[in-house]
Amino acid sequence: MTKKEFDYWWGQTQKSKWAWKRDYITGENSRLRSERENNPALYRELFYKGGEDGIYIEIDGTGKVEVGEYQGAYPHIGEAIFTTKHKNNPMHKGKPAENFEDALTAIMERLGVQFLIDILAVN
């Protein structure tokens, strides 16, 4: 990793102190693998907040949600150690989420507009 790359990744980690961030690398890598192996359970999206140490939400393609804490995201979230605190399919429209979209909708409904604004932010 070059100094420029390090500075970029550390900057991204620092921005997560104040806002939820989406880890695009986890999403894209898992999407490609899920499509290649025709297995929706392999698709994952990771959202995190807290800087070097914080909280995370991971949603897979079957609607399963994992929530927990992470430590040591230095210089980026890929270096962190994750500790799961809760894992299930959240309720969506009165029944457990059956896919990624339902689970993400349930999470957005619970965390509110600021979560949505944060994850849609470009920077």
N, C-alpha and C positions, 0 to 999 in steps of 0.2 A: 504494500500500500504506500502510495506516495504521500508526501506532506499535504498536498492539495486534496487528495482523496480523504485523508484522515480528517482534515479541517471540515470538509463537507459533511462527512458522517457524524462527526462530533457536534456540528451545528444542528443537524437534524435531531439528534438525541436531546440536545439542550432545548430545542423548540417544544419538545414533548413535555417539558416541565409545566407548561401552562395550557396546553391543548392536546386533545386526542390526536394521534397520528396513525395513519395506515402504513403498514410495512408492505410496500409495493413488491418487494423481492419475494417475500413469502407467497403473496397472492399470485404473482405471475408464474413462479416456478411450480407451484402446486396445481395451477390451472392447466399448464402444459402437460404435467405428468398425469393428471386426471383425464384429460382428453386422450392422451396416448394410450393409457391403459383402460379407457372406457370405464372408469370407476369414480363416481361422484364423491365418494367418501374421502378421496385423496385431496380434493380441493379445500383450501383453507384460506381464511383472511385473518390477519392479526392486526389488532388495534391496541395501542398502548399510550400510557400517559404517566409522566412522573420524572422524566430525565433519566439519570443513570440507574436509579432504583424507583420502581413504581408499580402500577397495576396494569393488567392486560385482559383483553377479551379475544378469544379465538373462536371462530365459527367455521364448521366444516360443511361440506356439500350436502350432508344428510340432515342438517339443522341442529346438530349437536353443538352446544356452546360450552366453552371452558373459560373460567374466570379465575384469576389468581394474581400473584405478585411476581415481580422479576427483580433481579439484582445484578449489577455489574454490566450494564449496557454501555460498555466503553470500548471503542468509540461508537458502536452502534448496537441496535437491538439484537442483532445476530450473535453477539458475544454474551448475552445475558443468560442467567440461570433462572428458569421458570419454576414456580411452585404453584401447583393447582390447588385452589381452595374449593371450587364447586364445578360440577360438570353435569349437564343434562340438556334436554331439548326444552327450550322455554315455551310457555303457552302462547299460542297465537290464534285468535278467534275461537277461543274455548277449547282448543285441542293442542297437543304437543306439535311444535314446528316439525314439518316433514322435509324441509329443504333449506338451503342457504337463505333464500329470499325471505321466507317466513321468519326464520330466526333473526335475521338482520332487522326486519321490521319490528319484531318484538323488542329487540334491544333498543332501537331508536325510540320506540314509544316509551320505554322506561327511562332512558337517559335524557330524552328531550331534544329540543332544537339545538342547543349548544353542541352536543355530540355530533349531530348531522352537519352543522356548520364546520366544525373542526375537521371531520374526516373528508369533507369536500374541498377544503382549502388546498390551494395549489402548493404552497410552500411548506 
